[in-house]
Amino acid sequence: MDVTIDPGPYRAILEARRAELTLRLTRIETDLDQPRNADDDDRAIERNNDEVLEGLGGAGQKELVAIEAALERIAHGTYGLCGKCGEPIARERLDAVPHAALCAACAADL
């Protein structure tokens, strides 16, 4: 069984996702920096929207960190190997989550 993972296609996917997230996070930051409405009702709606944007921004930042780590693993030749047990990560898992650092078994243990 060939367990060697060619990181090339994954690198392209990760870099594209990094660019997409960076743009999205920049837009979220811009939206959060906008002046607030003086109307009380509108301010309440804006606060709710800000909470949603902050949640999306936090999730995006976590994914961005995971993508950067995956790109580092590619650079160091360890991409596709589980960070916990050292076994290869299934290609199907990497296809679904290109920034996965753990094999399915180790991820399930968390």
Buried (B, 14 or more C-beta within 10 A) or exposed (E): EEEEBEBEEBBEBBEEBBEEBEEBBEEBEEEEEEEEEEEEEEEEEBEEEBEEBEEEBEEBEEBBEBBEBBBEBBEEEBBBBBBBEEEBBBBEBBEEBBBBBBBBEBBEEE
